[in-house]
Amino acid sequence: MAKTLKLEQEEPLEKKLWKAADKLRKNMDAAEYKHVALGLIFLKYISDAFEELFQKLTSEISEGADPEDRNEYIAEKVFYVPPSARWNWLQGRAKLPTIGKDIDDAMDAIEKDNPSLKGVLPKVFAQEKLDKASLGGLVDLVSTATLGTKEAQSKDLLGRVFEYFLGEFALAEGKKGGQFYTPGSVVKLLVEMLEPYEGRVFDPCCGSGGMFVQSEKFIKHHQDYYKKNNGKKLSLNPADHISIYGQESNQTTWRLAKMNLAIRGIDSSNVKWNNEGSFLNDLHKDLKADYIIANPPFNDSDWSGELLQKDARWQYGVPPAGNANYAWIQHFLYHTAPNGQAGFVLAKGSLTTKTSNEGEIRKALIENDLIDCIVNLPAKLFLNTQIPACLWFLRRNKQQRKNEILFIDARNQGHLINRKTLEFTDEDISKVADTYHNWKNTDNSLSATEGGYEDIQGFCKSVNIEEVKALNYVVTPGRFVGLADEEDDFIFEERFTALKAELEKQIAEEADLNEHIKNNLSKILISKT
């Protein structure tokens, strides 16, 4: 019994909250319930932060402080919470049948007093299908967690809870969950490879904002390294070093992003929403970003490409109207600064495709020395698709490794966290990221153990673009790193066409067999009559 109790005490707050909140969900779909749970968690956070400052100001009334003056809170970068929206008031009403309307009204009141949250907070608590007893139970549950005080913020308690809930909801939603959530270990790998220490960070399909959050974490975790290599120390506030820009076409996902950034004090004023999307209505037309980090929808056929055939972004060729992969690549490049970099996830078919000008666009990218690195990813990393995936890294104005591409095969990295899902460990991320950074180091006299780069059979190889040209501009890592099998060495369209032809042949043979059986049965019946 004592051992069990100890395990319960050591269980992280985010897991305990999730287990209890998920029980209260009952029959409500995860897609809807996530706005209920995450909305309440966000409300508790801003209420905690407000209450801490409110108590401090109350103790300083004799010195002229006014705990109800909104400007006092603006000065401290704390959201002002009006009386009817404060957590203590709502918790006192948790058992009343009006609790749903009370919370919706609280969200409205907070938005009116905090313009940066206008249109962001969910008002879904009064809906009939949400059991009010369960909602009251959720309010009581969230009340047990202190999330917004200075001490809690220093431990990033809310950040951990919010991220954990986003991941669990994405798992619960399955395919649809991938629209707003990129697995944390994939985001961390992208950020560790790009190293966005300073400048403008852009994600034109930003989901719930994970790329921005990880960029902020990166700066905090690497301050000493940056000082050592750049001769100056970063301040504790990442906002002093990076500014973020984003766009999202799904409004509910955009709301999640705004909340996800607000809880960390990240300025999200340049994270925009419209339902037309980045292709039809680019809200950052003049932006040239230092870092672009993204996970666009795979093989999107509904991107309105037929309306954009003469778009200025297609510098390297017009992408096919039936697949947005190469439209995204060129959209990223269009927004990349003269010395900027881009790292993003794409379907693995993008490495080999020759359909509708895609092969010619890839050829132009290679010949213009824009591709820096390609990483082959293992299966089961993504919640929303079984399509094989890869990472592309593009770099303008290469100062090192001109006319070379680094190929990394990471399919043997990672570990299963359940039967369907795999994730990278910190060691896996370091192995891939360090390989990339060591490769970019022009001091080739160093060995791999000394921080230099070496080709590793089956894992990585530096390849001159002349060799890529000789292999018909296909950029699958397996063609270059020396895999033991040929699994990675195929042209997607050729494989698909062959499988389609084989299936059609089997269908035709089955139809012939059915016809033969039918004719024979008819003959038998006729002979019996």
C-alpha positions as CSV (number, residue, x, y, z in Angstrom):
1,M,0.0,0.0,0.0
2,A,2.8,2.4,0.9
3,K,4.5,1.8,-2.4
4,T,1.3,2.5,-4.3
5,L,0.8,5.8,-2.4
6,K,4.3,6.9,-3.2
7,L,3.7,6.3,-6.9
8,E,0.6,8.4,-6.7
9,Q,2.4,11.2,-5.0
10,E,5.1,11.2,-7.6
11,E,2.7,11.3,-10.6
12,P,3.0,14.6,-12.5
13,L,0.3,17.2,-12.0
14,E,-0.6,17.1,-15.7
15,K,-1.2,13.4,-15.7
16,K,-3.3,13.5,-12.6
17,L,-5.4,16.3,-14.0
18,W,-5.8,14.6,-17.3
19,K,-7.0,11.3,-15.8
20,A,-9.6,13.0,-13.7
21,A,-10.8,15.4,-16.5
22,D,-11.1,12.6,-19.0
23,K,-13.4,10.7,-16.6
24,L,-15.6,13.7,-16.4
25,R,-15.8,13.9,-20.2
26,K,-18.2,10.9,-20.2
27,N,-19.7,10.6,-23.7
28,M,-18.7,14.0,-25.0
29,D,-16.4,14.0,-28.1
30,A,-12.8,14.9,-27.5
31,A,-12.9,17.4,-30.3
32,E,-15.5,19.4,-28.3
33,Y,-14.4,18.6,-24.8
34,K,-10.9,20.0,-25.4
35,H,-12.3,23.5,-25.6
36,V,-14.1,23.0,-22.3
37,A,-11.1,21.6,-20.5
38,L,-8.4,23.8,-22.0
39,G,-10.7,26.9,-21.7
40,L,-11.1,26.3,-17.9
41,I,-7.4,25.6,-17.4
42,F,-6.6,28.9,-19.2
43,L,-9.2,30.7,-17.0
44,K,-7.7,29.3,-13.9
45,Y,-4.3,30.5,-15.0
46,I,-5.2,34.1,-15.6
47,S,-7.3,34.1,-12.4
48,D,-4.3,32.9,-10.3
49,A,-2.0,35.5,-11.8
50,F,-4.6,38.2,-11.3
51,E,-5.4,37.1,-7.7
52,E,-1.7,37.1,-6.7
53,L,-1.2,40.7,-8.0
54,F,-4.6,41.7,-6.6
55,Q,-3.6,40.7,-3.1
56,K,-0.2,42.5,-3.5
57,L,-2.0,45.7,-4.6
58,T,-4.6,45.4,-1.8
59,S,-1.7,45.4,0.7
60,E,-0.4,48.6,-0.9
61,I,-3.6,50.6,-0.9
62,S,-2.2,53.0,1.8
63,E,0.6,53.7,-0.7
64,G,-1.8,54.7,-3.4
65,A,-2.2,51.3,-5.2
66,D,-5.7,50.5,-6.6
67,P,-6.4,46.8,-6.9
68,E,-9.3,47.5,-9.4
69,D,-7.3,49.7,-11.7
70,R,-6.8,47.8,-15.0
71,N,-3.6,49.8,-15.8
72,E,-1.9,48.2,-12.7
73,Y,-2.3,44.8,-14.4
74,I,-1.3,46.0,-17.8
75,A,1.9,47.4,-16.4
76,E,2.7,43.9,-14.9
77,K,1.6,42.1,-18.1
78,V,-1.2,40.4,-16.2
79,F,-4.7,40.0,-17.6
80,Y,-7.3,41.9,-15.7
81,V,-10.2,39.7,-14.5
82,P,-13.5,41.4,-13.6
83,P,-15.3,40.4,-10.4
84,S,-17.9,38.2,-12.2
85,A,-15.1,36.2,-13.9
86,R,-12.8,35.5,-10.9
87,W,-12.2,31.9,-10.1
88,N,-13.4,32.0,-6.5
89,W,-16.7,33.4,-7.6
90,L,-17.1,30.7,-10.3
91,Q,-16.1,27.9,-7.9
92,G,-18.7,29.0,-5.5
93,R,-21.3,28.5,-8.2
94,A,-19.9,25.2,-9.5
95,K,-22.9,23.1,-8.2
96,L,-25.6,25.5,-9.6
97,P,-27.4,24.5,-12.9
98,T,-26.4,28.0,-14.3
99,I,-22.6,27.2,-14.1
100,G,-22.3,26.9,-17.9
101,K,-23.8,30.3,-18.6
102,D,-21.8,31.8,-15.7
103,I,-18.5,30.6,-17.3
104,D,-19.5,31.8,-20.8
105,D,-20.4,35.2,-19.3
106,A,-17.0,35.2,-17.6
107,M,-15.2,34.5,-20.8
108,D,-17.1,37.4,-22.5
109,A,-16.2,39.8,-19.6
110,I,-12.5,38.9,-19.8
111,E,-12.4,39.5,-23.5
112,K,-14.0,43.0,-23.1
113,D,-11.3,44.0,-20.5
114,N,-8.4,42.4,-22.5
115,P,-8.5,43.4,-26.2
116,S,-5.6,40.9,-27.0
117,L,-8.0,38.0,-26.1
118,K,-10.9,39.3,-28.2
119,G,-12.5,36.4,-30.1
120,V,-10.1,33.9,-28.5
121,L,-11.8,32.4,-25.5
122,P,-14.3,29.5,-25.9
123,K,-17.9,30.1,-25.0
124,V,-19.1,26.5,-25.1
125,F,-20.0,25.9,-21.5
126,A,-23.8,26.6,-21.6
127,Q,-24.5,24.0,-24.4
128,E,-27.2,21.5,-23.4
129,K,-25.1,18.4,-24.2
130,L,-22.5,19.4,-21.6
131,D,-23.6,17.8,-18.4
132,K,-23.6,20.6,-15.8
133,A,-22.8,18.3,-12.9
134,S,-19.7,17.1,-14.8
135,L,-18.8,20.7,-15.6
136,G,-19.0,21.6,-11.9
137,G,-16.8,18.6,-11.1
138,L,-14.3,19.8,-13.6
139,V,-14.3,23.3,-12.0
140,D,-13.6,21.7,-8.6
141,L,-10.8,19.6,-10.2
142,V,-9.1,22.5,-11.8
143,S,-9.4,24.4,-8.5
144,T,-6.9,22.0,-7.0
145,A,-4.1,23.2,-9.2
146,T,-2.3,26.4,-8.7
147,L,-1.2,27.5,-12.2
148,G,-0.8,31.2,-12.6
149,T,1.3,32.4,-9.6
150,K,4.9,33.5,-10.1
151,E,6.1,30.3,-8.5
152,A,4.0,28.2,-10.7
153,Q,5.0,30.1,-13.8
154,S,8.7,29.7,-12.9
155,K,8.1,25.9,-13.0
156,D,6.1,26.2,-16.2
157,L,3.3,24.2,-14.6
158,L,0.6,25.6,-16.9
159,G,2.7,25.1,-19.9
160,R,3.2,21.4,-19.1
161,V,-0.5,20.9,-18.3
162,F,-1.6,22.7,-21.5
163,E,0.9,20.8,-23.7
164,Y,0.0,17.4,-22.1
165,F,-3.7,18.0,-22.6
166,L,-3.2,19.1,-26.2
167,G,-1.3,15.9,-26.9
168,E,-3.8,13.7,-25.2
169,F,-6.7,15.3,-27.0
170,A,-4.9,14.8,-30.3
171,L,-4.5,11.1,-29.5
172,A,-8.2,10.9,-28.5
173,E,-9.3,12.6,-31.7
174,G,-7.0,10.5,-33.9
175,K,-6.8,11.7,-37.5
176,K,-8.5,15.1,-36.8
177,G,-6.2,15.8,-33.9
178,G,-3.3,16.2,-36.3
179,Q,-4.8,19.4,-37.6
180,F,-3.9,21.3,-34.5
181,Y,-1.0,19.3,-33.0
182,T,2.4,18.3,-34.2
183,P,4.1,15.7,-31.9
184,G,6.4,17.4,-29.4
185,S,9.5,15.4,-30.3
186,V,9.2,16.3,-34.0
187,V,8.8,20.0,-33.1
188,K,11.8,19.8,-30.8
189,L,13.9,18.1,-33.5
190,L,13.0,20.8,-36.0
191,V,13.9,23.6,-33.6
192,E,17.1,22.0,-32.4
193,M,18.3,21.7,-36.0
194,L,17.3,25.3,-37.0
195,E,18.5,26.9,-33.7
196,P,16.3,30.1,-33.8
197,Y,18.3,32.2,-31.4
198,E,17.4,35.6,-32.8
199,G,15.2,37.0,-35.5
200,R,11.7,36.5,-37.0
201,V,10.2,33.0,-36.7
202,F,7.3,32.2,-39.1
203,D,4.8,29.4,-39.3
204,P,2.2,29.9,-42.0
205,C,0.2,26.9,-40.9
206,C,0.7,27.2,-37.2
207,G,-1.9,24.9,-35.7
208,S,-1.9,25.4,-31.9
209,G,1.4,27.2,-31.9
210,G,3.8,24.4,-30.9
211,M,6.6,25.6,-33.1
212,F,6.7,29.0,-31.4
213,V,6.5,27.6,-27.9
214,Q,9.4,25.3,-28.6
215,S,11.5,28.1,-30.1
216,E,11.0,30.0,-26.8
217,K,12.1,27.0,-24.8
218,F,15.1,26.5,-27.1
219,I,16.4,30.0,-26.2
220,K,15.9,29.5,-22.5
221,H,17.7,26.1,-22.5
222,H,20.6,27.3,-24.6
223,Q,21.6,30.6,-23.1
224,D,25.0,29.5,-21.8
225,Y,25.8,27.9,-25.2
226,Y,24.9,31.1,-27.0
227,K,27.0,33.2,-24.7
228,K,30.0,30.9,-25.3
229,N,29.7,31.0,-29.1
230,N,28.5,34.6,-29.6
231,G,30.3,36.5,-26.8
232,K,27.1,37.8,-25.3
233,K,24.4,36.6,-23.0
234,L,20.8,36.3,-23.9
235,S,18.3,37.9,-21.5
236,L,15.9,35.6,-19.7
237,N,13.0,36.9,-21.9
238,P,13.0,35.2,-25.3
239,A,10.7,38.1,-26.6
240,D,13.8,40.3,-26.6
241,H,15.4,38.0,-29.2
242,I,12.6,36.5,-31.4
243,S,9.4,37.8,-32.8
244,I,6.8,35.4,-34.1
245,Y,4.5,35.5,-37.1
246,G,1.9,32.9,-37.9
247,Q,-1.2,32.2,-39.9
248,E,-4.0,29.5,-39.4
249,S,-7.1,28.8,-41.5
250,N,-9.0,26.9,-38.8
251,Q,-10.5,29.4,-36.3
252,T,-10.9,27.0,-33.4
253,T,-7.3,25.9,-33.8
254,W,-6.2,29.6,-34.0
255,R,-7.9,30.2,-30.7
256,L,-5.9,27.3,-29.2
257,A,-2.7,28.9,-30.5
258,K,-3.5,32.3,-29.0
259,M,-4.2,30.7,-25.6
260,N,-1.2,28.5,-25.8
261,L,1.0,31.6,-26.5
262,A,-0.8,33.8,-24.0
263,I,-0.1,31.5,-21.0
264,R,3.7,31.9,-21.7
265,G,3.5,35.6,-22.2
266,I,4.5,35.3,-25.9
267,D,3.3,38.2,-28.1
268,S,0.8,36.6,-30.6
269,S,-0.4,39.9,-32.2
270,N,1.2,38.7,-35.5
271,V,-0.5,35.3,-35.4
272,K,-3.4,35.8,-37.8
273,W,-6.5,33.9,-38.8
274,N,-8.6,33.8,-42.0
275,N,-10.6,31.0,-43.4
276,E,-9.0,31.3,-46.9
277,G,-5.6,30.2,-45.7
278,S,-2.0,31.2,-46.6
279,F,-2.2,30.6,-50.3
280,L,-5.4,32.6,-51.2
281,N,-5.0,35.3,-48.5
282,D,-1.4,35.6,-47.3
283,L,-1.6,37.9,-44.3
284,H,2.2,38.4,-44.1
285,K,2.9,39.3,-47.8
286,D,5.9,41.4,-47.1
287,L,7.5,39.2,-44.3
288,K,11.0,37.9,-44.9
289,A,11.6,35.5,-41.9
290,D,14.9,34.4,-40.5
291,Y,13.5,31.0,-39.6
292,I,10.5,29.2,-41.0
293,I,9.3,26.1,-39.1
294,A,6.1,24.3,-40.2
295,N,4.1,21.1,-40.6
296,P,1.7,21.8,-43.5
297,P,-1.1,19.3,-44.4
298,F,0.3,16.4,-46.4
299,N,-0.6,16.1,-50.1
300,D,-3.4,18.7,-49.8
301,S,-5.5,18.5,-53.0
302,D,-7.9,21.2,-51.9
303,W,-5.6,24.3,-51.8
304,S,-7.2,26.3,-54.8
305,G,-4.1,25.8,-56.9
306,E,-6.1,26.3,-60.1
307,L,-6.7,29.9,-59.0
308,L,-3.0,30.7,-58.5
309,Q,-1.3,29.5,-61.7
310,K,0.5,32.8,-62.2
311,D,1.4,33.6,-58.6
312,A,4.7,35.4,-57.9
313,R,5.6,32.8,-55.3
314,W,6.2,30.1,-57.9
315,Q,9.8,31.2,-58.7
316,Y,11.0,27.6,-59.4
317,G,7.9,26.3,-61.3
318,V,4.2,26.1,-61.1
319,P,3.0,23.5,-58.5
320,P,0.3,21.0,-59.5
321,A,-3.3,22.1,-58.6
322,G,-3.9,18.6,-57.2
323,N,-1.1,18.6,-54.5
324,A,0.1,21.5,-52.4
325,N,3.5,20.1,-51.3
326,Y,5.6,22.1,-53.7
327,A,3.4,25.1,-53.3
328,W,4.3,25.0,-49.6
329,I,8.0,24.7,-50.3
330,Q,7.9,27.7,-52.6
331,H,5.7,29.7,-50.1
332,F,8.3,29.0,-47.5
333,L,11.1,30.1,-49.7
334,Y,9.2,33.3,-50.8
335,H,9.1,34.3,-47.1
336,T,12.7,33.3,-46.2
337,A,15.1,36.2,-45.7
338,P,18.3,36.4,-47.8
339,N,20.3,34.6,-45.1
340,G,17.3,32.7,-43.7
341,Q,16.5,29.0,-43.2
342,A,13.4,26.8,-43.3
343,G,12.7,23.5,-41.7
344,F,9.5,21.7,-42.3
345,V,7.7,18.3,-42.4
346,L,6.4,16.9,-45.7
347,A,5.1,13.6,-47.1
348,K,7.9,11.4,-48.1
349,G,6.6,11.2,-51.7
350,S,7.8,14.8,-52.1
351,L,11.4,13.4,-52.3
352,T,10.7,11.4,-55.5
353,T,7.6,12.7,-57.2
354,K,7.8,13.7,-60.9
355,T,4.1,14.4,-61.3
356,S,2.9,17.6,-62.9
357,N,6.1,19.6,-62.8
358,E,7.1,18.6,-59.2
359,G,10.2,16.9,-60.5
360,E,11.3,20.0,-62.3
361,I,10.7,22.2,-59.3
362,R,12.8,19.9,-57.2
363,K,15.5,19.9,-59.9
364,A,15.5,23.8,-59.7
365,L,15.8,23.7,-55.9
366,I,18.8,21.4,-56.1
367,E,20.6,23.3,-58.9
368,N,20.1,26.6,-57.0
369,D,21.7,24.9,-54.0
370,L,18.8,25.6,-51.7
371,I,18.4,22.1,-50.1
372,D,20.6,21.8,-47.1
373,C,19.5,18.5,-45.4
374,I,16.8,15.8,-45.8
375,V,15.9,13.6,-42.8
376,N,14.0,10.4,-43.3
377,L,11.5,9.9,-40.4
378,P,10.3,6.6,-38.9
379,A,6.7,5.4,-39.1
380,K,4.1,6.0,-36.3
381,L,5.4,9.5,-35.4
382,F,2.2,11.3,-36.5
383,L,-1.2,10.8,-35.0
384,N,-3.2,11.9,-38.1
385,T,-1.6,9.9,-40.9
386,Q,0.1,6.7,-41.9
387,I,1.8,8.4,-44.9
388,P,5.6,8.2,-44.6
389,A,7.1,11.6,-43.7
390,C,10.4,13.4,-43.9
391,L,12.0,16.7,-42.9
392,W,13.3,19.2,-45.4
393,F,15.8,21.9,-44.5
394,L,16.4,24.8,-46.9
395,R,19.1,27.5,-46.5
396,R,19.6,30.6,-48.6
397,N,23.1,32.0,-49.2
398,K,25.0,29.0,-47.9
399,Q,28.4,30.0,-46.5
400,Q,29.4,26.4,-45.7
401,R,28.9,23.2,-47.6
402,K,28.1,24.8,-50.9
403,N,26.7,22.4,-53.5
404,E,26.3,19.7,-50.9
405,I,23.3,18.0,-49.3
406,L,23.3,16.1,-46.0
407,F,21.1,13.0,-46.0
408,I,20.1,11.5,-42.7
409,D,18.1,8.3,-42.2
410,A,16.4,8.4,-38.8
411,R,14.0,5.5,-39.4
412,N,15.7,3.4,-36.7
413,Q,15.5,6.2,-34.1
414,G,12.7,6.6,-31.5
415,H,10.7,4.3,-29.3
416,L,7.1,3.2,-29.0
417,I,5.1,4.8,-26.3
418,N,2.1,2.7,-27.2
419,R,1.1,0.2,-29.9
420,K,0.4,2.9,-32.4
421,T,2.6,5.8,-31.5
422,L,6.4,6.4,-31.6
423,E,8.4,9.4,-30.3
424,F,12.0,10.5,-30.4
425,T,14.0,10.6,-27.1
426,D,16.2,13.5,-26.3
427,E,19.2,11.3,-27.2
428,D,17.6,10.6,-30.7
429,I,17.1,14.3,-31.2
430,S,20.7,15.2,-30.1
431,K,22.1,12.5,-32.4
432,V,20.3,13.9,-35.5
433,A,20.7,17.6,-34.6
434,D,24.4,17.2,-33.7
435,T,25.1,15.4,-36.9
436,Y,23.6,18.3,-38.9
437,H,25.5,21.0,-36.9
438,N,28.8,19.1,-37.1
439,W,28.3,18.7,-40.9
440,K,27.8,22.5,-41.2
441,N,31.2,23.0,-39.4
442,T,33.8,23.5,-42.2
443,D,36.6,22.2,-40.0
444,N,36.8,18.7,-41.5
445,S,39.9,17.9,-39.6
446,L,37.9,17.0,-36.5
447,S,36.6,13.5,-36.0
448,A,33.0,12.7,-35.0
449,T,34.1,12.2,-31.4
450,E,35.7,15.6,-31.4
451,G,32.7,17.4,-32.8
452,G,33.5,16.9,-36.4
453,Y,31.4,15.2,-39.1
454,E,31.9,11.8,-40.6
455,D,29.6,9.8,-42.9
456,I,28.0,6.8,-41.1
457,Q,26.9,3.8,-43.1
458,G,23.2,3.5,-43.0
459,F,22.6,6.7,-41.1
460,C,24.1,9.8,-42.8
461,K,26.1,10.9,-45.8
462,S,27.2,14.3,-47.3
463,V,26.6,14.3,-51.0
464,N,27.6,16.6,-53.8
465,I,24.7,17.8,-55.9
466,E,26.4,16.3,-59.0
467,E,25.8,12.9,-57.5
468,V,22.1,13.8,-56.9
469,K,21.8,15.0,-60.5
470,A,23.2,11.6,-61.6
471,L,20.4,9.9,-59.8
472,N,17.8,11.9,-61.6
473,Y,17.3,14.5,-58.8
474,V,15.7,12.0,-56.4
475,V,16.5,12.9,-52.7
476,T,15.5,9.9,-50.6
477,P,18.2,9.4,-48.0
478,G,18.2,5.7,-48.6
479,R,19.7,6.2,-52.1
480,F,22.8,7.7,-50.5
481,V,23.4,6.5,-46.9
482,G,23.8,2.9,-47.9
483,L,20.8,1.0,-46.5
484,A,21.0,-2.7,-46.1
485,D,17.7,-3.0,-47.9
486,E,16.1,-1.2,-50.8
487,E,12.9,-0.2,-49.0
488,D,13.7,3.5,-49.2
489,D,14.9,3.5,-52.8
490,F,11.8,3.8,-55.0
491,I,9.9,6.3,-56.9
492,F,6.5,6.9,-55.2
493,E,4.6,7.4,-58.5
494,E,6.1,4.3,-60.1
495,R,5.3,2.2,-57.1
496,F,1.7,3.6,-56.9
497,T,1.2,3.0,-60.7
498,A,2.5,-0.5,-60.5
499,L,0.3,-1.3,-57.5
500,K,-2.7,0.2,-59.2
501,A,-2.1,-1.8,-62.4
502,E,-1.7,-5.0,-60.3
503,L,-5.0,-4.3,-58.5
504,E,-6.8,-3.5,-61.7
505,K,-5.5,-6.8,-63.2
506,Q,-6.7,-8.7,-60.1
507,I,-10.1,-7.1,-60.4
508,A,-10.4,-8.0,-64.1
509,E,-9.3,-11.6,-63.4
510,E,-11.9,-11.8,-60.6
511,A,-14.6,-10.4,-62.9
512,D,-13.6,-13.0,-65.6
513,L,-13.8,-15.8,-62.9
514,N,-17.2,-14.6,-61.7
515,E,-18.5,-14.5,-65.3
516,H,-17.1,-18.0,-65.9
517,I,-18.8,-19.3,-62.7
518,K,-22.0,-17.6,-63.7
519,N,-22.0,-19.2,-67.2
520,N,-21.3,-22.7,-65.8
521,L,-24.1,-22.4,-63.2
522,S,-26.4,-21.4,-66.0
523,K,-25.4,-24.4,-68.1
524,I,-25.9,-26.7,-65.1
525,L,-29.4,-25.3,-64.3
526,I,-30.4,-25.6,-68.0
527,S,-29.2,-29.2,-68.2
528,K,-31.2,-30.1,-65.0
529,T,-34.4,-28.7,-66.4
